[in-house]
Amino acid sequence: MDTEATGHAARRAALAAQLRARAKGGAAPLGLGKQSSNLFRDRHEGAKQRLDLSDFCHVLAIDTAEGWVDVEGLTSYETLVAQTLPHGVMPAVVPQLKTITVGGAAAGVGIEATSHRWGLVHDTLLEFDVLLPDGQIVNCRPDNAQRDLFFGFPNSYGTLGYALRLRLRTLPAKPCVKVAHLPHADPAAFFSALEAACQHEADFVDGVVFGPRQQVLNTACFVDEAPWLSDYSDRHIYYRSLPDKPVDYLRVQDYLWRWDTDWFWCSKNVYAQNPLVRRLLGPSRLNSRTYTRIMRWNARWGITRRLARLRGLHTESVIQDVDIPVAQAPQFLAFLLREIGILPIWVCPVRAPLPQAPFTLFPLTPDTRYVNFGFWDVVESRQPHAAGHFNRLVEHEVMRLGGIKSLYSESYFTPEEFGQAYAMAQYQALKAKYDPAGRMLGLYEKCVLRA
Ligand SMILES: Cc1cc2nc3c(=O)[nH]c(=O)nc-3n(C[C@H](O)[C@H](O)[C@H](O)COP(=O)(O)OP(=O)(O)OC[C@H]3O[C@@H](n4cnc5c(N)ncnc54)[C@H](O)[C@@H]3O)c2cc1C
């Protein structure tokens, strides 16, 4: 791995040169130049000084004995997993979409079916190096002078600095995964079973709500061998298999990317679940990368909106992930079914591992199990509503039930609500310390005002 270390040093030197050249550039805020994104807000972006960090996409070192991997910030999880699995390990939490980068998941919020045991992606961080807005690079650990930035970086969405190198916890992985799908017809029983599954030995726990009387709980374990192997990267569609197959076996990499092929189920919006369209697209294009491109193009031209207007309907995108304390999960689901109506809904239990890490900008109540609800679609209505009407309903209900919302998509919080939900008093202290000249945008401007 020495050549990796040398390459990393060379990329840092090239970055220093890029920064020196930019020091003379105007007053526009800094922005991150990268090739993919999983942000889902329509932005009203002003001029930015783009910093191109796309070369920071290498895996630097894998220590299987100590259980960590050193990786550059713009490395995608697809690349990272491909390099760790041959060593018999995987990152402790692997977000489901292949293009999500390690730095993006640390600066945003990343979750997966291992989160019942290992927490969110930021709970798996051991240390990282951050490029500050003034060009300094600082090392952040839970026990050094940059401890405040270590705990303040998650959910800062590129407003305090950019992660260049991160050390993440890894887990031993076996070649295959056995998944059991347990059907339920009552939400209260479903959430109790979800919570009970987290106390047992399962390596992975998640679930899908197909309707008020149809939920499926998925629990999975690593296995060395499998009697058969399913493949959902081509003709077959993973989420459709859940109600039909009590037990399934997948190769570990196919399990980790099980939701990517059909973007959970959102590929239906681009007709990719039609057998003919599926065959035309082929396995190389059946992935979140393709759908993201199509959806951005659609957002730019407003095709879905215009077609709905022709049918006399008003539309609003509701693309959200929210975390709700498990005791309130049935109540939140009842609200979603009644007021929003998006189905299916992905659910994933999460609890930060003890000792509880106090992550400043994404505060979860210690020792409490949360359930992540992911719901991503367009809500149609006959009556016109104020912009963000349905998203506002969601925000109010999340706050009422003591939950917290991810900020990768649209938000409508007032400054007061936002300040309370995301610890803005502490954020302002971090901002004053690490970006005193205000070279990067603020979190509220970026996530709510869409700057
Ligand atoms: C439709 C959809 C589904 C999703 N599903 C899941 C899911 O299933 N599981 C899950 O875990 N997450 C999911 N996410 C959330 C995703 O993990 C976060 O949005 C994450 O921040 C995206 O990372 P990215 O690498 O694509 O970064 P981008 O989308 O490019 O950037 C996200 C933000 O992070 C900042 N950023 C990016 N890289 C860095 C860096 N190196 N240092 C500092 N800041 C940086 C950017 O400035 C930006 O503000 C989903 C998002 C969408 C839109």
Ligand as a Chemical Component Dictionary entry (heavy atoms), coordinates in Angstrom:
data_LIG
# 
_chem_comp.id                   LIG 
_chem_comp.type                 NON-POLYMER 
_chem_comp.pdbx_formal_charge   0 
_chem_comp.three_letter_code    LIG 
# 
loop_
_chem_comp_atom.comp_id 
_chem_comp_atom.atom_id 
_chem_comp_atom.alt_atom_id 
_chem_comp_atom.type_symbol 
_chem_comp_atom.charge 
_chem_comp_atom.model_Cartn_x 
_chem_comp_atom.model_Cartn_y 
_chem_comp_atom.model_Cartn_z 
_chem_comp_atom.pdbx_ordinal 
LIG C1  C1  C 0 -33.054 9.045  -3.498 1  
LIG C2  C2  C 0 -32.052 8.920  -2.378 2  
LIG C3  C3  C 0 -31.973 7.747  -1.688 3  
LIG C4  C4  C 0 -31.073 7.622  -0.662 4  
LIG N1  N1  N 0 -30.978 6.447  -0.074 5  
LIG C5  C5  C 0 -30.070 6.253  0.845  6  
LIG C6  C6  C 0 -29.909 4.996  1.425  7  
LIG O1  O1  O 0 -30.611 4.074  1.070  8  
LIG N2  N2  N 0 -28.987 4.822  2.372  9  
LIG C7  C7  C 0 -28.203 5.847  2.761  10 
LIG O2  O2  O 0 -27.356 5.653  3.599  11 
LIG N3  N3  N 0 -28.323 7.066  2.250  12 
LIG C8  C8  C 0 -29.228 7.297  1.301  13 
LIG N4  N4  N 0 -29.350 8.528  0.764  14 
LIG C9  C9  C 0 -28.632 9.653  1.362  15 
LIG C10 C10 C 0 -27.159 9.748  0.974  16 
LIG O3  O3  O 0 -26.386 8.847  1.726  17 
LIG C11 C11 C 0 -26.695 11.158 1.324  18 
LIG O4  O4  O 0 -27.422 12.065 0.539  19 
LIG C12 C12 C 0 -25.189 11.348 1.060  20 
LIG O5  O5  O 0 -24.792 12.603 1.583  21 
LIG C13 C13 C 0 -24.908 11.275 -0.423 22 
LIG O6  O6  O 0 -23.530 11.212 -0.609 23 
LIG P1  P1  P 0 -22.854 11.490 -2.034 24 
LIG O7  O7  O 0 -21.511 10.900 -1.923 25 
LIG O8  O8  O 0 -23.726 11.065 -3.153 26 
LIG O9  O9  O 0 -22.657 13.057 -1.961 27 
LIG P2  P2  P 0 -23.338 14.257 -2.721 28 
LIG O10 O10 O 0 -24.778 13.970 -2.988 29 
LIG O11 O11 O 0 -22.488 14.647 -3.852 30 
LIG O12 O12 O 0 -23.174 15.345 -1.609 31 
LIG C14 C14 C 0 -23.981 15.335 -0.459 32 
LIG C15 C15 C 0 -23.531 16.469 0.426  33 
LIG O13 O13 O 0 -22.354 16.099 1.098  34 
LIG C16 C16 C 0 -21.318 16.996 0.807  35 
LIG N5  N5  N 0 -20.139 16.190 0.583  36 
LIG C17 C17 C 0 -19.939 15.252 -0.364 37 
LIG N6  N6  N 0 -18.699 14.739 -0.245 38 
LIG C18 C18 C 0 -18.130 15.360 0.817  39 
LIG C19 C19 C 0 -16.870 15.274 1.437  40 
LIG N7  N7  N 0 -15.899 14.465 1.004  41 
LIG N8  N8  N 0 -16.629 16.053 2.519  42 
LIG C20 C20 C 0 -17.569 16.912 2.995  43 
LIG N9  N9  N 0 -18.761 17.065 2.421  44 
LIG C21 C21 C 0 -19.035 16.292 1.344  45 
LIG C22 C22 C 0 -21.725 17.769 -0.429 46 
LIG O14 O14 O 0 -21.187 19.079 -0.409 47 
LIG C23 C23 C 0 -23.228 17.775 -0.307 48 
LIG O15 O15 O 0 -23.694 18.836 0.482  49 
LIG C24 C24 C 0 -30.238 8.708  -0.284 50 
LIG C25 C25 C 0 -30.308 9.909  -0.986 51 
LIG C26 C26 C 0 -31.205 9.992  -2.038 52 
LIG C27 C27 C 0 -31.262 11.261 -2.803 53 
# 
loop_
_chem_comp_bond.comp_id 
_chem_comp_bond.atom_id_1 
_chem_comp_bond.atom_id_2 
_chem_comp_bond.value_order 
_chem_comp_bond.pdbx_ordinal 
LIG C1  C2  SING 1  
LIG C2  C3  SING 2  
LIG C2  C26 DOUB 3  
LIG C3  C4  DOUB 4  
LIG C4  N1  SING 5  
LIG C4  C24 SING 6  
LIG N1  C5  DOUB 7  
LIG C5  C6  SING 8  
LIG C5  C8  SING 9  
LIG C6  O1  DOUB 10 
LIG C6  N2  SING 11 
LIG N2  C7  SING 12 
LIG C7  O2  DOUB 13 
LIG C7  N3  SING 14 
LIG N3  C8  DOUB 15 
LIG C8  N4  SING 16 
LIG N4  C9  SING 17 
LIG N4  C24 SING 18 
LIG C9  C10 SING 19 
LIG C10 O3  SING 20 
LIG C10 C11 SING 21 
LIG C11 O4  SING 22 
LIG C11 C12 SING 23 
LIG C12 O5  SING 24 
LIG C12 C13 SING 25 
LIG C13 O6  SING 26 
LIG O6  P1  SING 27 
LIG P1  O7  DOUB 28 
LIG P1  O8  SING 29 
LIG P1  O9  SING 30 
LIG O9  P2  SING 31 
LIG P2  O10 DOUB 32 
LIG P2  O11 SING 33 
LIG P2  O12 SING 34 
LIG O12 C14 SING 35 
LIG C14 C15 SING 36 
LIG C15 O13 SING 37 
LIG C15 C23 SING 38 
LIG O13 C16 SING 39 
LIG C16 N5  SING 40 
LIG C16 C22 SING 41 
LIG N5  C17 SING 42 
LIG N5  C21 SING 43 
LIG C17 N6  DOUB 44 
LIG N6  C18 SING 45 
LIG C18 C19 SING 46 
LIG C18 C21 DOUB 47 
LIG C19 N7  SING 48 
LIG C19 N8  DOUB 49 
LIG N8  C20 SING 50 
LIG C20 N9  DOUB 51 
LIG N9  C21 SING 52 
LIG C22 O14 SING 53 
LIG C22 C23 SING 54 
LIG C23 O15 SING 55 
LIG C24 C25 DOUB 56 
LIG C25 C26 SING 57 
LIG C26 C27 SING 58 
# 
